[in-house]
């Protein structure tokens, strides 16, 4: 019996209609955002309720200032420089007066910087901040508190620690993204599968078991997404999971650039601010690199794909990440085996945080970070753009696939040469 082939979702005509539908949704979304922008800028110095997302003392010129990132009640992000003696307000809601006289609509969508004065601080902490404080209380070292805050509840890392993590090539595994969502999905599915099968066999054997389990897991993932205040990379991951299963359940190919474009297009149409979120695009490009490899080597054994994917994704993402961030160190080369170990580390450390031994890994991790170094390297932006172009072409042509690997090796060689 021949194996049934999965089909593409759209032909040219239906694809054009779907594109028009997305443009219509995008028009409505942008109209709504423009309305909220006009409401914000009705007065030159409005009083707005906002949540404190990030707070850090930084040198602005030669003067220390507290850099605070607010998320306004209308969803806009804004940064303000304030007194360096301001107490820690992360996770709290405040009433802030902002100067928005010259604010443009594009700046509003991208997230803007302006002057602000906090008029009132509310006592209630966000769920995300409460989770972070519980996690931080299990670690005595500030670096470990920062690490696990980023790993479990997507709290922003300090500029210094972020540069170190980037130079070590660990940003993609320490910042919550689709990688973590995939592991969490597998854990949730594994824990729910047996209890659900028991209930199904006794009370509703007529139900579609995998579909129900997917709905349960998706519900848990959405709650996690909501609690973490719709982190852009997580929004992309959630959208990919939802769209991917919907297509898979209908016998449609999911490992294709069409699937990725559908997910990205739907998310951008409904949430246009994601267009300016760098994490969203890095996350989408990471998924594209995985699709490329599976498309050309899906005949390999699962363990071979698992190992090779870590090397492949490292090389594909390296040119664009170095072009944008420009930090590199000798430890960066060791990030491939560390990414492999992360698949065991993440579930185990997640379980440890439900026990009194949450800090079990801390001494080893501190030694790891102490061994890291931060160096500045220069990779031209055209190398990153070339990687993106080759990645798109590699979905069709294997020559582009190999050229993409060559560009990755060239970027790695250039970075090593610059710090040697």
Secondary structure as GFF3:
##gff-version 3
##sequence-region A 1 420
A	DSSP	alpha_helix	12	40	.	.	.	ID=ss1
A	DSSP	beta_strand	47	60	.	.	.	ID=ss2
A	DSSP	beta_strand	63	72	.	.	.	ID=ss3
A	DSSP	beta_strand	77	82	.	.	.	ID=ss4
A	DSSP	beta_strand	92	98	.	.	.	ID=ss5
A	DSSP	alpha_helix	105	110	.	.	.	ID=ss6
A	DSSP	beta_strand	112	113	.	.	.	ID=ss7
A	DSSP	beta_strand	116	125	.	.	.	ID=ss8
A	DSSP	alpha_helix	127	136	.	.	.	ID=ss9
A	DSSP	alpha_helix	142	153	.	.	.	ID=ss10
A	DSSP	alpha_helix	159	167	.	.	.	ID=ss11
A	DSSP	alpha_helix	171	174	.	.	.	ID=ss12
A	DSSP	alpha_helix	178	203	.	.	.	ID=ss13
A	DSSP	alpha_helix	209	227	.	.	.	ID=ss14
A	DSSP	alpha_helix	232	249	.	.	.	ID=ss15
A	DSSP	alpha_helix	257	270	.	.	.	ID=ss16
A	DSSP	three_ten_helix	272	276	.	.	.	ID=ss17
A	DSSP	alpha_helix	278	297	.	.	.	ID=ss18
A	DSSP	alpha_helix	302	325	.	.	.	ID=ss19
A	DSSP	beta_strand	327	328	.	.	.	ID=ss20
A	DSSP	three_ten_helix	330	334	.	.	.	ID=ss21
A	DSSP	alpha_helix	335	352	.	.	.	ID=ss22
A	DSSP	alpha_helix	362	370	.	.	.	ID=ss23
A	DSSP	beta_strand	375	376	.	.	.	ID=ss24
A	DSSP	alpha_helix	381	393	.	.	.	ID=ss25
A	DSSP	alpha_helix	398	419	.	.	.	ID=ss26
###
